[in-house]
Amino acid sequence: MKKIFYLLVLLTLPAFAQEIALVKYSGGGDWYANPTSLPNLIKYCNATINTQIKLKPAVVEPSSPDLFSYPFIHMTGHGNVVFSDSDIDNLKKYLLAGGFLHIDDNYGMDQYIRKEIKKIFPNNPLTEIPSSHLIFQKPNSFPNGLPKIHEHDGKRPQAFGIFVDSKLVLLYTYECDLGDGWEDAEVNNDPKEIRDKALKMGANIISYIFNN
């Protein structure tokens, strides 16, 4: 209960007191992929949507009590993900207390992460988020929903969510690769317009968390 209270208090603090974190998960997947993505997203948000987030994101394990220090946590990677029972219990408490988890499939994560998400919320299925949802509306408009950043299998990008009492608490972005678009320009050689789309969508996610 103390941890839940702390997160609720944290979410009411001004943006300058806030920090976001990368999730260090088990299972062998490369949780550390895209090392420049979150720092670049933070810089972009601080410059464009008036956040004052600490420039260096933290690293947190899903079973750690420190999880409750962050209103936004981010996961990415290409491979296996395994949540222990303590991970599942802590993540569920965190999300029900007002925390937000964004999972970005960096290609190859999908077959593993869906099973782990189901362990956290067995009775709340992943639901595709419609383009009319607020997360696609402001501060940047995405009338067609999630933008396509990298081709991969050529499938359309999809945003899935877990909703609790009609509130989005978990966002899973698939066939999109937002994190690749957030990285330094020379990493993936993405054109500026593609990187801009990725950063603007990331700013929408951060805005949604801090303002709703």
Residue pairs with C-beta under 8 A, 6 or more apart in sequence:
3 65
3 68
3 93
3 97
4 68
4 93
4 96
4 97
6 68
6 69
7 68
7 69
7 71
7 94
7 97
7 98
7 99
8 97
8 98
10 17
10 18
10 68
10 69
10 70
10 71
11 71
11 98
14 52
15 50
15 51
15 52
15 53
15 210
16 52
18 51
18 52
18 53
18 54
18 70
18 71
18 210
19 53
19 54
19 57
19 58
19 69
19 70
20 38
20 42
20 53
20 54
20 57
20 58
20 70
20 71
20 72
20 73
20 74
20 206
21 57
21 58
21 59
21 60
21 67
21 69
21 70
21 72
21 73
21 74
22 31
22 32
22 38
22 57
22 58
22 59
22 60
22 73
22 74
22 75
22 76
23 31
23 60
23 61
23 62
23 73
23 74
23 75
23 101
24 31
24 32
24 59
24 60
24 61
25 31
25 61
25 62
25 75
25 77
25 81
25 82
25 83
25 87
26 81
26 82
26 83
26 84
26 87
27 79
27 80
27 81
27 82
27 112
28 79
28 80
28 82
29 77
29 78
29 79
29 80
29 81
29 109
29 112
30 77
30 78
30 79
31 75
31 76
31 77
33 76
33 77
33 78
33 106
33 179
34 76
34 106
34 179
34 180
34 182
34 183
35 183
36 182
36 183
36 184
36 187
37 76
37 179
37 180
37 182
37 183
38 57
38 74
38 179
38 182
39 55
39 56
39 57
40 182
40 183
40 184
40 199
41 182
41 199
41 202
41 203
41 206
42 51
42 53
42 54
42 55
42 57
43 55
44 182
44 199
44 202
44 203
45 51
45 53
45 202
45 203
45 206
45 207
46 52
46 53
46 55
48 139
48 203
49 139
49 203
49 206
49 207
51 206
51 210
53 206
57 74
58 66
58 69
58 70
60 66
60 67
60 69
60 70
60 73
61 67
61 87
62 83
62 87
62 90
62 91
63 84
63 86
63 87
63 89
63 90
64 90
65 90
67 73
67 90
67 91
67 94
67 99
68 94
68 97
68 99
70 99
71 98
71 99
71 100
71 209
71 210
72 99
72 100
72 102
72 205
72 206
72 209
73 94
73 99
73 100
73 101
73 102
74 101
74 102
74 103
74 104
74 179
75 81
75 101
75 102
75 103
75 104
75 113
76 103
76 104
76 105
76 106
76 109
76 179
77 106
77 108
77 109
78 106
78 107
78 108
78 109
79 108
79 109
79 112
80 112
81 109
81 112
81 113
81 116
82 112
82 116
83 91
83 116
83 119
83 120
88 119
88 120
91 101
91 120
92 120
92 121
94 101
95 101
95 120
95 162
95 164
95 169
95 170
96 164
96 169
99 169
100 168
100 169
100 170
100 171
100 209
101 169
101 170
101 171
102 170
102 171
102 172
102 173
102 205
103 109
103 113
103 117
103 170
103 171
103 172
103 173
104 173
104 176
104 177
104 178
104 179
105 113
105 172
105 173
105 174
105 175
105 176
105 177
106 177
106 179
106 180
107 150
107 152
107 177
110 174
113 172
114 126
117 126
117 162
117 170
117 172
120 162
120 170
121 162
121 164
121 170
124 162
124 163
124 164
126 160
126 161
126 162
126 172
127 160
127 161
127 162
127 163
128 158
128 159
128 160
128 161
129 135
129 136
129 145
129 159
129 160
129 161
129 168
129 171
130 145
131 142
131 143
131 144
131 145
133 168
134 208
134 212
135 159
135 168
135 171
135 204
135 205
135 208
136 142
136 143
136 145
136 146
136 159
136 204
137 204
138 204
138 207
139 203
139 204
139 207
140 200
140 201
140 203
140 204
142 200
142 201
142 204
145 157
145 159
146 157
146 158
146 159
146 173
146 176
146 201
147 157
147 176
147 197
147 198
147 201
148 156
148 157
148 175
148 176
149 157
149 176
149 177
149 178
149 180
149 181
149 190
149 194
149 197
149 198
150 176
150 177
150 180
150 181
150 188
150 190
152 175
152 177
153 175
155 175
156 175
157 173
157 174
157 175
157 176
158 173
158 174
158 175
158 176
159 171
159 172
159 173
159 174
159 176
160 171
160 172
160 173
160 174
161 168
161 169
161 170
161 171
161 172
162 168
162 169
162 170
163 169
168 208
171 205
177 198
178 198
178 201
178 202
180 187
180 188
180 190
180 198
181 188
181 190
181 194
181 195
181 197
181 198
181 199
182 195
182 198
182 199
182 202
185 192
185 195
190 198
